[in-house]
């Protein structure tokens, strides 16, 4: 049993990143996946668009932009900050459309209840901000020596991290779909609390590397996501066949 149409995988980038950073990922997936990347404000083609005041407001804008996608069958993947924003968007899909993702994928991120950025004050000093750039922006010495690039990148990362500094999740609303997490063996984030965010299947996979391990594991991560999407699709089809109701690619309950 195979998927007979492309299923969108909506990608939510990490702090400081935009659509260009994840551009190569679309070539890692096979024809059954329609890879889409969310473009946050304040970068690339949206350079003059201001960042919303809260994660919730940003999630609302993204939900509205991708509403047609979220009315059908889709999956969500977010890395680091993107996992939290993707989770907030997935909640809106449940609340407003009664249509959670087919599968929710997170990588390089603690659970939303543990993802508030607590080093906002460090952004106010050159030394603190320099350390934050290395830790949260994936910025190495070679990039830091490129003053022109840093001049562009630094305000973007700062805006993203200040946004996360005001984020706090206390509700722990569960997603009505499987949650699949990917993390680097050398990363400092922990995935344990993500188990509280679903009553469905919950899996964790480890890869060599630190916080930005995904750069070196594009093919294997894409294959994992495809396999879990395929498995979930087959489960829906089997459930639909048993109940006598069509599954289709449209509005479905998770």
N, C-alpha and C positions, 0 to 999 in steps of 0.2 A: 504494500500500500504506500503510495507516494503522494506528496503535495502537488496538486495540479495547477497551482498559481503561485506567483511570488508573494512572499510574506514580508512586509516591511519590518526591519530591525531599526529602531530609532535610537541613535547613539547620542549620549550626553557627555561632552568632553569634560576634562579635568580643569582645575583652575588655571587660567592663563592661556588655555588652548582654544582653538576654534575649528572650523570645518576643514581648513587646510591640513591641520595636524593629522586628522583621521582620514584624509583623502585616499591613502593607499589601501585602507581596510576594505574598501568595496571590491578590490580585486582578490581578496582572500576568500571571499564567499562564492559559492556556486550559484547557478542560475535561479535556485529556489528562493533566494533572499534578495530583497530590495533594500539595500543599505542606505539609510538616511542619517544625516548628521545635523543636530540642532546647532544653529548659529546664535550664540549669546550676543547681547548688545555689547558695544564698546570695543569691537574688534573687526578686522577684515572689512567685509562689505557693509557692516553695521557700525563702523567706527564712530559715527556722529550720534548714534542712538544711546541715550543715557541708560545706565544700569538701574533697574527698578529698586525700590527701597527695601524689599524683602524677598526671601526665597519664595514665599507664597505668591507674591505678585509676579515674579518671574515665571513660576510654574503656570500661573493662570494665562500669561501671554503665550507660552509655548503650547499649552492645551488648545487655545483658540487657533493658533497657526496650524496645528496638525490635527484639527478636529476630524477632518475627513478620514485620515489614517486611523485614528483612534475609534472610529465607529465600526471598523472592520476587524480583521484578525491581524495582530501585530505582536511584536516583542519589544522590550526595552532593554538597553544596555547602557550603563553609566560607569565611568571610571573616576574614582576618588570623589571630588565634589559632585561630579556628574551622577554618581549613584544616588546621592541624596536628592538632587533635583529631579532625577528620573523617578524616584520613589514618590515625591510630591505630585508629579504629573500622573503617575499610575493611580494614586488615590483619587485624583479628580476624575479619571476615567471610570473608576468604580462608582463614585458618588453621583456623577452627572450623566453617565451613559450606561451604567450597570454593565460595564464591559472592561474588565481588567486585562492586562497583557496575557498573551498565551504563555509566556515565560518571562520572569524578571531576572536579568543578569546584572550582577554588580561586581566590580573589581577594584582592588586597591582602596577599599573604604570600610571603615567601621560602620556599625548600624546607625541610622539617623539619630537615635537617642544619645549617641556618643560622638557625633560628628561636628559639634559646634567648634569653630575655630577660636581658640583661647589666647592666641598671641597677638591680638589686635594692637596692643600698646607697642609691640616690637616694630610695627610698621611705621612708627613715628620717628625712629632713629635710623641713621644710615647703617650702623652696625647690625641692628636687629633686622632691618629689612633685607640686608645682604644675606643674612643667615636664612631668612624665610624664603628668599628667592631660590636658594640651593635646595632647601628641604621640600618646599611645596610646589615650586615651579619647574623642577627638573632642569635647573640651569647650571651648567658646568662652567669651569674657569674660562674655556675658550669663548663661550657665548658672553660671559660677563665682560670680556675684553672688547667686545663689539659694542661700543657706546651707543651707536645709532640704534641697534636692535634692542638694547636694554632700555633706551629711552622710550621705545614703543611698548615693550613687553611689561615693564615695571608697573605702569598705571593700570594695565589690564589685570595683572595678578593682584594688585592691591585692591582694586574694586571687587574682584571675586572673593577675596579673603575677608574683606570687611562685610560683604554680604553674608558669608558664612559665620562671621562673628556675631551676627544678630539672630542666627537660627537656633531654634530649640524645639525638639520634638518630645512631647510628653504623652501624647495620646497613644503612640505605638499602634496605629491602625494596621490591621493585618491585610495583606494582599491575598486575593482569592486566586492564587496561581502558584506554580512552583517557583522557588527562589534558588538560583544557582550563583554561587560566589566563586570568584577567582582571586587569588592573592599571591604575592611574592613571598618566598620563604624568608627573605631578609628584611621584609617590611616591618614597620612597628605597629601598624594598624592590626586590630583583631576583629575577627568576624563572628565571634560567639553569639553576640546579642542579636544578630540578624535572624536567628532561629525563632525569635519572638514575633517576627513580622509576617509569618505565614502559618497556616494550619495544613498546608499542602506539602509536597515533597521539598526537602531542603538539602542541598549538596554544597560541599566546599572542595575546591581543587587548588592545589599549590603548584607554583612554578618557580624555577630558579630566578633569583633577582630580587631587587628592592621594590620601592614604591612604583617605579615606572617599568616594571617587568614586562608589561604588555608590548612594549616596543620590540622585544626580542622573541615574542611567542605569538605573532600574528596568525600564522597558519593553524597552529594547534588550538588556539582559542576560538578561531572562527569555526573550526571543525567541531569543537565541543558545543558551541552555540547551535550550530546546524543540527547536531544529533539530538539535542534536547528539544528543539523546536519540532523536529520530525516526530520524536516520541510523544510529545504532548498532542500533536496533531492526530496521530494514530489513536491515542486514547480517546480523543473527542469523537473521532469517526466511529470507533467501536461502541462508545456510549450512545451515539446517535442511532447506530444500526440496531442496537438492543432495544431502544425506546421507540423506534419507528419514526422519529422526527429528524428532519434534515439538519446537518451541521453547517455545511456551506462555509463561505468566507466572510459572512456578514456578522451582524450583532449576535454575540453569544455570551452566555454566562460562564465565568471561569470555573 
